[in-house]
Amino acid sequence: MRHLVRWSGAWSLWQRRASMTAQIRLFRKGAGDRDLFFKIARGMAGEKEFFIRKAIGWVVREISKADPGAARDFLMGIREKASGLTIREGAKRLPARMKEEVLGKGQ
């Protein structure tokens, strides 16, 4: 998994994106290294590239199916610097209350 950290600093947007999406099948099974993903994604939360923004949200959405609390906590932590796309995608499958909290609704 060390190569994922190296990929996350690559010049190529596709390699940076792959550093996050490489574990998606594991996350779908409730496995994978979430801490590593969160570390990498936190470093890219302010990215301007659409495909990076979308990938972060996509992977967080998959994580939320097995561990909604971890997904919510991560999204709350990056909410100020991440794009709306990232936050919306990541929150898409959260339970209603968590989703409202992340999206800032119902306050």
Chimera marker file (.cmm) of the C-alpha trace (Angstrom):
<marker_set name="trace">
<marker id="1" x="0.000" y="0.000" z="0.000" r="1" g="1" b="0" radius="0.5"/>
<marker id="2" x="3.009" y="2.320" z="0.287" r="1" g="1" b="0" radius="0.5"/>
<marker id="3" x="2.869" y="2.925" z="-3.435" r="1" g="1" b="0" radius="0.5"/>
<marker id="4" x="-0.513" y="4.627" z="-2.949" r="1" g="1" b="0" radius="0.5"/>
<marker id="5" x="1.122" y="7.381" z="-0.893" r="1" g="1" b="0" radius="0.5"/>
<marker id="6" x="3.750" y="7.801" z="-3.607" r="1" g="1" b="0" radius="0.5"/>
<marker id="7" x="1.060" y="7.907" z="-6.298" r="1" g="1" b="0" radius="0.5"/>
<marker id="8" x="-0.829" y="10.577" z="-4.367" r="1" g="1" b="0" radius="0.5"/>
<marker id="9" x="1.997" y="13.037" z="-5.037" r="1" g="1" b="0" radius="0.5"/>
<marker id="10" x="2.344" y="12.212" z="-8.729" r="1" g="1" b="0" radius="0.5"/>
<marker id="11" x="2.173" y="14.786" z="-11.497" r="1" g="1" b="0" radius="0.5"/>
<marker id="12" x="-0.467" y="12.759" z="-13.351" r="1" g="1" b="0" radius="0.5"/>
<marker id="13" x="-4.000" y="13.428" z="-12.185" r="1" g="1" b="0" radius="0.5"/>
<marker id="14" x="-4.895" y="9.837" z="-13.098" r="1" g="1" b="0" radius="0.5"/>
<marker id="15" x="-2.181" y="8.445" z="-10.859" r="1" g="1" b="0" radius="0.5"/>
<marker id="16" x="-3.289" y="10.734" z="-8.017" r="1" g="1" b="0" radius="0.5"/>
<marker id="17" x="-6.876" y="9.588" z="-8.571" r="1" g="1" b="0" radius="0.5"/>
<marker id="18" x="-5.781" y="5.936" z="-8.617" r="1" g="1" b="0" radius="0.5"/>
<marker id="19" x="-4.102" y="6.431" z="-5.235" r="1" g="1" b="0" radius="0.5"/>
<marker id="20" x="-7.604" y="6.850" z="-3.823" r="1" g="1" b="0" radius="0.5"/>
<marker id="21" x="-9.700" y="4.536" z="-5.995" r="1" g="1" b="0" radius="0.5"/>
<marker id="22" x="-7.330" y="1.531" z="-5.867" r="1" g="1" b="0" radius="0.5"/>
<marker id="23" x="-9.004" y="0.182" z="-2.728" r="1" g="1" b="0" radius="0.5"/>
<marker id="24" x="-12.626" y="0.696" z="-3.756" r="1" g="1" b="0" radius="0.5"/>
<marker id="25" x="-13.384" y="-3.023" z="-4.165" r="1" g="1" b="0" radius="0.5"/>
<marker id="26" x="-11.985" y="-3.656" z="-0.695" r="1" g="1" b="0" radius="0.5"/>
<marker id="27" x="-14.088" y="-0.841" z="0.761" r="1" g="1" b="0" radius="0.5"/>
<marker id="28" x="-17.191" y="-2.344" z="-0.848" r="1" g="1" b="0" radius="0.5"/>
<marker id="29" x="-16.485" y="-5.511" z="1.144" r="1" g="1" b="0" radius="0.5"/>
<marker id="30" x="-15.961" y="-3.577" z="4.379" r="1" g="1" b="0" radius="0.5"/>
<marker id="31" x="-12.187" y="-4.079" z="4.167" r="1" g="1" b="0" radius="0.5"/>
<marker id="32" x="-9.304" y="-1.877" z="2.993" r="1" g="1" b="0" radius="0.5"/>
<marker id="33" x="-7.145" y="0.672" z="4.752" r="1" g="1" b="0" radius="0.5"/>
<marker id="34" x="-9.540" y="3.538" z="5.471" r="1" g="1" b="0" radius="0.5"/>
<marker id="35" x="-6.967" y="5.492" z="7.458" r="1" g="1" b="0" radius="0.5"/>
<marker id="36" x="-4.621" y="5.472" z="4.476" r="1" g="1" b="0" radius="0.5"/>
<marker id="37" x="-7.409" y="6.594" z="2.153" r="1" g="1" b="0" radius="0.5"/>
<marker id="38" x="-8.467" y="9.370" z="4.550" r="1" g="1" b="0" radius="0.5"/>
<marker id="39" x="-4.853" y="10.569" z="4.833" r="1" g="1" b="0" radius="0.5"/>
<marker id="40" x="-4.432" y="10.695" z="1.056" r="1" g="1" b="0" radius="0.5"/>
<marker id="41" x="-7.861" y="12.229" z="0.406" r="1" g="1" b="0" radius="0.5"/>
<marker id="42" x="-7.402" y="14.855" z="3.136" r="1" g="1" b="0" radius="0.5"/>
<marker id="43" x="-4.277" y="16.014" z="1.306" r="1" g="1" b="0" radius="0.5"/>
<marker id="44" x="-6.233" y="16.369" z="-1.930" r="1" g="1" b="0" radius="0.5"/>
<marker id="45" x="-9.440" y="17.829" z="-0.503" r="1" g="1" b="0" radius="0.5"/>
<marker id="46" x="-8.730" y="21.265" z="-1.977" r="1" g="1" b="0" radius="0.5"/>
<marker id="47" x="-7.966" y="19.961" z="-5.484" r="1" g="1" b="0" radius="0.5"/>
<marker id="48" x="-9.456" y="21.825" z="-8.419" r="1" g="1" b="0" radius="0.5"/>
<marker id="49" x="-9.475" y="18.814" z="-10.784" r="1" g="1" b="0" radius="0.5"/>
<marker id="50" x="-13.015" y="17.508" z="-11.314" r="1" g="1" b="0" radius="0.5"/>
<marker id="51" x="-11.959" y="13.854" z="-11.460" r="1" g="1" b="0" radius="0.5"/>
<marker id="52" x="-10.070" y="14.113" z="-8.162" r="1" g="1" b="0" radius="0.5"/>
<marker id="53" x="-13.024" y="15.816" z="-6.471" r="1" g="1" b="0" radius="0.5"/>
<marker id="54" x="-15.409" y="13.187" z="-7.807" r="1" g="1" b="0" radius="0.5"/>
<marker id="55" x="-13.120" y="10.299" z="-6.795" r="1" g="1" b="0" radius="0.5"/>
<marker id="56" x="-12.895" y="11.479" z="-3.193" r="1" g="1" b="0" radius="0.5"/>
<marker id="57" x="-16.677" y="11.664" z="-2.938" r="1" g="1" b="0" radius="0.5"/>
<marker id="58" x="-17.137" y="8.335" z="-4.686" r="1" g="1" b="0" radius="0.5"/>
<marker id="59" x="-14.783" y="6.453" z="-2.376" r="1" g="1" b="0" radius="0.5"/>
<marker id="60" x="-16.213" y="8.117" z="0.750" r="1" g="1" b="0" radius="0.5"/>
<marker id="61" x="-19.690" y="7.102" z="-0.436" r="1" g="1" b="0" radius="0.5"/>
<marker id="62" x="-18.522" y="3.468" z="-0.646" r="1" g="1" b="0" radius="0.5"/>
<marker id="63" x="-16.961" y="3.675" z="2.821" r="1" g="1" b="0" radius="0.5"/>
<marker id="64" x="-20.195" y="5.148" z="4.179" r="1" g="1" b="0" radius="0.5"/>
<marker id="65" x="-22.062" y="1.945" z="3.347" r="1" g="1" b="0" radius="0.5"/>
<marker id="66" x="-19.959" y="-0.015" z="5.862" r="1" g="1" b="0" radius="0.5"/>
<marker id="67" x="-19.045" y="2.776" z="8.295" r="1" g="1" b="0" radius="0.5"/>
<marker id="68" x="-21.288" y="5.844" z="8.018" r="1" g="1" b="0" radius="0.5"/>
<marker id="69" x="-19.782" y="7.426" z="11.133" r="1" g="1" b="0" radius="0.5"/>
<marker id="70" x="-16.252" y="7.366" z="9.719" r="1" g="1" b="0" radius="0.5"/>
<marker id="71" x="-17.494" y="8.811" z="6.422" r="1" g="1" b="0" radius="0.5"/>
<marker id="72" x="-19.406" y="11.586" z="8.212" r="1" g="1" b="0" radius="0.5"/>
<marker id="73" x="-16.434" y="12.469" z="10.414" r="1" g="1" b="0" radius="0.5"/>
<marker id="74" x="-14.128" y="12.641" z="7.403" r="1" g="1" b="0" radius="0.5"/>
<marker id="75" x="-16.538" y="14.830" z="5.415" r="1" g="1" b="0" radius="0.5"/>
<marker id="76" x="-17.047" y="17.160" z="8.375" r="1" g="1" b="0" radius="0.5"/>
<marker id="77" x="-13.271" y="17.502" z="8.652" r="1" g="1" b="0" radius="0.5"/>
<marker id="78" x="-12.776" y="18.524" z="5.021" r="1" g="1" b="0" radius="0.5"/>
<marker id="79" x="-16.020" y="20.436" z="4.515" r="1" g="1" b="0" radius="0.5"/>
<marker id="80" x="-14.416" y="23.885" z="4.597" r="1" g="1" b="0" radius="0.5"/>
<marker id="81" x="-11.860" y="23.212" z="1.864" r="1" g="1" b="0" radius="0.5"/>
<marker id="82" x="-13.496" y="20.502" z="-0.254" r="1" g="1" b="0" radius="0.5"/>
<marker id="83" x="-15.761" y="21.186" z="-3.208" r="1" g="1" b="0" radius="0.5"/>
<marker id="84" x="-19.518" y="20.884" z="-2.963" r="1" g="1" b="0" radius="0.5"/>
<marker id="85" x="-19.314" y="17.993" z="-5.427" r="1" g="1" b="0" radius="0.5"/>
<marker id="86" x="-17.018" y="16.042" z="-3.102" r="1" g="1" b="0" radius="0.5"/>
<marker id="87" x="-19.229" y="16.636" z="-0.081" r="1" g="1" b="0" radius="0.5"/>
<marker id="88" x="-22.491" y="15.833" z="-1.901" r="1" g="1" b="0" radius="0.5"/>
<marker id="89" x="-21.105" y="12.646" z="-3.450" r="1" g="1" b="0" radius="0.5"/>
<marker id="90" x="-19.618" y="11.482" z="-0.172" r="1" g="1" b="0" radius="0.5"/>
<marker id="91" x="-22.830" y="12.160" z="1.754" r="1" g="1" b="0" radius="0.5"/>
<marker id="92" x="-25.155" y="10.577" z="-0.807" r="1" g="1" b="0" radius="0.5"/>
<marker id="93" x="-25.661" y="7.252" z="1.061" r="1" g="1" b="0" radius="0.5"/>
<marker id="94" x="-25.388" y="8.508" z="4.636" r="1" g="1" b="0" radius="0.5"/>
<marker id="95" x="-28.387" y="8.098" z="6.948" r="1" g="1" b="0" radius="0.5"/>
<marker id="96" x="-30.671" y="11.161" z="6.705" r="1" g="1" b="0" radius="0.5"/>
<marker id="97" x="-29.548" y="12.865" z="9.931" r="1" g="1" b="0" radius="0.5"/>
<marker id="98" x="-25.864" y="12.456" z="9.132" r="1" g="1" b="0" radius="0.5"/>
<marker id="99" x="-26.425" y="13.641" z="5.577" r="1" g="1" b="0" radius="0.5"/>
<marker id="100" x="-28.206" y="16.778" z="6.820" r="1" g="1" b="0" radius="0.5"/>
<marker id="101" x="-25.389" y="17.428" z="9.278" r="1" g="1" b="0" radius="0.5"/>
<marker id="102" x="-22.713" y="17.111" z="6.596" r="1" g="1" b="0" radius="0.5"/>
<marker id="103" x="-24.618" y="19.191" z="4.055" r="1" g="1" b="0" radius="0.5"/>
<marker id="104" x="-25.421" y="21.843" z="6.665" r="1" g="1" b="0" radius="0.5"/>
<marker id="105" x="-29.192" y="21.466" z="6.372" r="1" g="1" b="0" radius="0.5"/>
<marker id="106" x="-31.769" y="21.393" z="9.120" r="1" g="1" b="0" radius="0.5"/>
<marker id="107" x="-29.977" y="23.833" z="11.389" r="1" g="1" b="0" radius="0.5"/>
<link id1="1" id2="2" r="1" g="1" b="0" radius="0.2"/>
<link id1="2" id2="3" r="1" g="1" b="0" radius="0.2"/>
<link id1="3" id2="4" r="1" g="1" b="0" radius="0.2"/>
<link id1="4" id2="5" r="1" g="1" b="0" radius="0.2"/>
<link id1="5" id2="6" r="1" g="1" b="0" radius="0.2"/>
<link id1="6" id2="7" r="1" g="1" b="0" radius="0.2"/>
<link id1="7" id2="8" r="1" g="1" b="0" radius="0.2"/>
<link id1="8" id2="9" r="1" g="1" b="0" radius="0.2"/>
<link id1="9" id2="10" r="1" g="1" b="0" radius="0.2"/>
<link id1="10" id2="11" r="1" g="1" b="0" radius="0.2"/>
<link id1="11" id2="12" r="1" g="1" b="0" radius="0.2"/>
<link id1="12" id2="13" r="1" g="1" b="0" radius="0.2"/>
<link id1="13" id2="14" r="1" g="1" b="0" radius="0.2"/>
<link id1="14" id2="15" r="1" g="1" b="0" radius="0.2"/>
<link id1="15" id2="16" r="1" g="1" b="0" radius="0.2"/>
<link id1="16" id2="17" r="1" g="1" b="0" radius="0.2"/>
<link id1="17" id2="18" r="1" g="1" b="0" radius="0.2"/>
<link id1="18" id2="19" r="1" g="1" b="0" radius="0.2"/>
<link id1="19" id2="20" r="1" g="1" b="0" radius="0.2"/>
<link id1="20" id2="21" r="1" g="1" b="0" radius="0.2"/>
<link id1="21" id2="22" r="1" g="1" b="0" radius="0.2"/>
<link id1="22" id2="23" r="1" g="1" b="0" radius="0.2"/>
<link id1="23" id2="24" r="1" g="1" b="0" radius="0.2"/>
<link id1="24" id2="25" r="1" g="1" b="0" radius="0.2"/>
<link id1="25" id2="26" r="1" g="1" b="0" radius="0.2"/>
<link id1="26" id2="27" r="1" g="1" b="0" radius="0.2"/>
<link id1="27" id2="28" r="1" g="1" b="0" radius="0.2"/>
<link id1="28" id2="29" r="1" g="1" b="0" radius="0.2"/>
<link id1="29" id2="30" r="1" g="1" b="0" radius="0.2"/>
<link id1="30" id2="31" r="1" g="1" b="0" radius="0.2"/>
<link id1="31" id2="32" r="1" g="1" b="0" radius="0.2"/>
<link id1="32" id2="33" r="1" g="1" b="0" radius="0.2"/>
<link id1="33" id2="34" r="1" g="1" b="0" radius="0.2"/>
<link id1="34" id2="35" r="1" g="1" b="0" radius="0.2"/>
<link id1="35" id2="36" r="1" g="1" b="0" radius="0.2"/>
<link id1="36" id2="37" r="1" g="1" b="0" radius="0.2"/>
<link id1="37" id2="38" r="1" g="1" b="0" radius="0.2"/>
<link id1="38" id2="39" r="1" g="1" b="0" radius="0.2"/>
<link id1="39" id2="40" r="1" g="1" b="0" radius="0.2"/>
<link id1="40" id2="41" r="1" g="1" b="0" radius="0.2"/>
<link id1="41" id2="42" r="1" g="1" b="0" radius="0.2"/>
<link id1="42" id2="43" r="1" g="1" b="0" radius="0.2"/>
<link id1="43" id2="44" r="1" g="1" b="0" radius="0.2"/>
<link id1="44" id2="45" r="1" g="1" b="0" radius="0.2"/>
<link id1="45" id2="46" r="1" g="1" b="0" radius="0.2"/>
<link id1="46" id2="47" r="1" g="1" b="0" radius="0.2"/>
<link id1="47" id2="48" r="1" g="1" b="0" radius="0.2"/>
<link id1="48" id2="49" r="1" g="1" b="0" radius="0.2"/>
<link id1="49" id2="50" r="1" g="1" b="0" radius="0.2"/>
<link id1="50" id2="51" r="1" g="1" b="0" radius="0.2"/>
<link id1="51" id2="52" r="1" g="1" b="0" radius="0.2"/>
<link id1="52" id2="53" r="1" g="1" b="0" radius="0.2"/>
<link id1="53" id2="54" r="1" g="1" b="0" radius="0.2"/>
<link id1="54" id2="55" r="1" g="1" b="0" radius="0.2"/>
<link id1="55" id2="56" r="1" g="1" b="0" radius="0.2"/>
<link id1="56" id2="57" r="1" g="1" b="0" radius="0.2"/>
<link id1="57" id2="58" r="1" g="1" b="0" radius="0.2"/>
<link id1="58" id2="59" r="1" g="1" b="0" radius="0.2"/>
<link id1="59" id2="60" r="1" g="1" b="0" radius="0.2"/>
<link id1="60" id2="61" r="1" g="1" b="0" radius="0.2"/>
<link id1="61" id2="62" r="1" g="1" b="0" radius="0.2"/>
<link id1="62" id2="63" r="1" g="1" b="0" radius="0.2"/>
<link id1="63" id2="64" r="1" g="1" b="0" radius="0.2"/>
<link id1="64" id2="65" r="1" g="1" b="0" radius="0.2"/>
<link id1="65" id2="66" r="1" g="1" b="0" radius="0.2"/>
<link id1="66" id2="67" r="1" g="1" b="0" radius="0.2"/>
<link id1="67" id2="68" r="1" g="1" b="0" radius="0.2"/>
<link id1="68" id2="69" r="1" g="1" b="0" radius="0.2"/>
<link id1="69" id2="70" r="1" g="1" b="0" radius="0.2"/>
<link id1="70" id2="71" r="1" g="1" b="0" radius="0.2"/>
<link id1="71" id2="72" r="1" g="1" b="0" radius="0.2"/>
<link id1="72" id2="73" r="1" g="1" b="0" radius="0.2"/>
<link id1="73" id2="74" r="1" g="1" b="0" radius="0.2"/>
<link id1="74" id2="75" r="1" g="1" b="0" radius="0.2"/>
<link id1="75" id2="76" r="1" g="1" b="0" radius="0.2"/>
<link id1="76" id2="77" r="1" g="1" b="0" radius="0.2"/>
<link id1="77" id2="78" r="1" g="1" b="0" radius="0.2"/>
<link id1="78" id2="79" r="1" g="1" b="0" radius="0.2"/>
<link id1="79" id2="80" r="1" g="1" b="0" radius="0.2"/>
<link id1="80" id2="81" r="1" g="1" b="0" radius="0.2"/>
<link id1="81" id2="82" r="1" g="1" b="0" radius="0.2"/>
<link id1="82" id2="83" r="1" g="1" b="0" radius="0.2"/>
<link id1="83" id2="84" r="1" g="1" b="0" radius="0.2"/>
<link id1="84" id2="85" r="1" g="1" b="0" radius="0.2"/>
<link id1="85" id2="86" r="1" g="1" b="0" radius="0.2"/>
<link id1="86" id2="87" r="1" g="1" b="0" radius="0.2"/>
<link id1="87" id2="88" r="1" g="1" b="0" radius="0.2"/>
<link id1="88" id2="89" r="1" g="1" b="0" radius="0.2"/>
<link id1="89" id2="90" r="1" g="1" b="0" radius="0.2"/>
<link id1="90" id2="91" r="1" g="1" b="0" radius="0.2"/>
<link id1="91" id2="92" r="1" g="1" b="0" radius="0.2"/>
<link id1="92" id2="93" r="1" g="1" b="0" radius="0.2"/>
<link id1="93" id2="94" r="1" g="1" b="0" radius="0.2"/>
<link id1="94" id2="95" r="1" g="1" b="0" radius="0.2"/>
<link id1="95" id2="96" r="1" g="1" b="0" radius="0.2"/>
<link id1="96" id2="97" r="1" g="1" b="0" radius="0.2"/>
<link id1="97" id2="98" r="1" g="1" b="0" radius="0.2"/>
<link id1="98" id2="99" r="1" g="1" b="0" radius="0.2"/>
<link id1="99" id2="100" r="1" g="1" b="0" radius="0.2"/>
<link id1="100" id2="101" r="1" g="1" b="0" radius="0.2"/>
<link id1="101" id2="102" r="1" g="1" b="0" radius="0.2"/>
<link id1="102" id2="103" r="1" g="1" b="0" radius="0.2"/>
<link id1="103" id2="104" r="1" g="1" b="0" radius="0.2"/>
<link id1="104" id2="105" r="1" g="1" b="0" radius="0.2"/>
<link id1="105" id2="106" r="1" g="1" b="0" radius="0.2"/>
<link id1="106" id2="107" r="1" g="1" b="0" radius="0.2"/>
</marker_set>
